[in-house]
Amino acid sequence: MPKITFNLNNKDITITTAYNRRLLDVLREELGLTGTKEGCAIGECGACTVLLNDQAVNSCLLLIGQVEGQNVLTIEGLSTKGELHPVQKKFLKHGAVQCGFCTPGMILSAHALLHKNPSPKEEEVKEAITGNLCRCTGYKQIIDAVMDVTKG
Amino acid sequence: MIPELQFSRPKTIREALNLLATPGQNNRILAGGTDVITGIQMGSKRFSRIDLLIDINQIPELKTITENKAHIIIGGNVTFTELIENPIARQKLPLLVKAASTVGNLQIRNRATLTGNFVNNAPCADSVPPLLVYDALIKIESQNSGRELPLQDFLTGTYKTLIKPNELVTEIRIPKADTELRGDFYKLGRRKSVAISRISLAVLAQIEEDKIKEIRIASGAVTPIGERFPDLEKWANGQKISDELLKLLAKKMAEKITKANGLRWSSTYKIPVLQQTFYQLLKKVTD
C-alpha cells in the first residue's frame, strides 16, 4: 500500500493506506479524528468540511492521495494548548450549537472566511456558510457568533 | 464505497497525456472531483470500473488565466473560485463570473472546475450558457495529437461530448470581441444556494443606437444540454429595439423550448417563467 505524507493540524504525518480511501475515511477511521462528520457524502451538507491549504473543502470529495504534500486542518487542530480558538469561544457564548453535527464544519468555514477577510459583512458570513447545512436551523446564532469574532 | 483503483498525480500535461494513453485499462481524469468522486461513490454507471484516476491538480500549466491580442485563455483545471477571483475574468468575462458564482456552494467552487463542468455536460451545467455566448473554443490534447474546436460542437448530448478516453481539455479560448458587447446571465434554482439550475439563460448583444446589431442567446437546464438559438438570433439581428420586439422574442423562445422538450409536468410553471425571465433579461441588456 502507498505511503502518503501530508501536514495535518500543523504536524507532518505519514500514513500507509489504500488509494480508494477518502480523506474523510482516513481522518475518522484511521486517525481517530471524529470531529469531521460524514453527512450526505456527496458534497452538499458541509459536515465533513476541512481546510485544505486554508480553503474550505469537503473531505468526502477528496481521495487521500490528493492531499500528499498539502496542509490539512481539521476541527481538532484549531485549539492551541488546550485553549479554544476565538471562533469556538464565540460559538459557545452565542449558543450556536444545538445537536452539534454541523458545528465543526461551520466553525472551519467561518475560520477560512476570517483568515481571508478579518472583517466580513453579515452577507459575506452568510455566503461563507452556504455550504454548511444546519438542520437544527440555528443559523442566526451562528452568524451572530461569527460577527462577534470580528469585534474581538 | 469506492472500489480499489490506482491513482497518479502527474506534474506536467505531457505526463498526464502519457498516463491517459496507458493501454488496456480505463483511465480517467480527476480534477475537482465533485462529479467524479460522487459518481464513483454513488455507483454511477458513468464512473464504473475505473482502473486509474489521474489527478491533474499538480499541473501548474493548467491553472493559469492569460490573455493575448485575440483571446482570453483559461487553463483546463481552473476552479470556479480561481475564475471568480481572477482580475482578467472579472473584467472581461462578467457573464461567466456571474454564472460561476452561482455554482454549488463555496466548498464546491473551491474544487470544481470550469472544464469539468462542461466535460461532464449535465443539462444544468451553469457555465455552459455563458461560454456558448462568448463563442468559446476548446483545445484538446492527446499523446500524439491536438485539436481545437468550438465548445458548441464539442457538446453532443446530455452527459455526452466528443472527448475520447485518451484526451484532455487543456485550454478554453474565448475570442475577444472587437466591439462592446452587453450581456447578462440569469439562473433560477429552487433556492439561492446549493441549487441545481431549473432555468439558466445567457444573452450577449451588440447594440447600435436603437437596433440589435448582433445578439447571442443560450440556455441551460430547460434544454437537454446548454445550447444556442441560431434561428432566434438571426431573426432578432438588425431589428429595432422595442418592448413589443423583446416580448415577441421571449414568446418565440418559449415556443421553441416547448417544441424541443414537449409538454412536461413542470411546463405550466416553467414556460411562463422562462418567457418572463428571458424578457426581463433582454430588457436589461438592451436598456
Interface residues (C-beta under 8 A of the other chain):
Chain A: P2 A18 Y19 N20 R21 R22 A41 I42 G43 E44 G46 T49 L52 Q55 A56 V57 N58 C60 L61 L62 L63 G65 Q66 E68 S109 E127 A128 T130 G131
Chain B: I2 P3 E4 L5 Q6 F7 R9 L30 G32 G33 T34 I37 T38 Q41 M42 L53 D55 N57 T81 G104 N105 L106 Q107 I108 N110 R111 K192 S193 V194
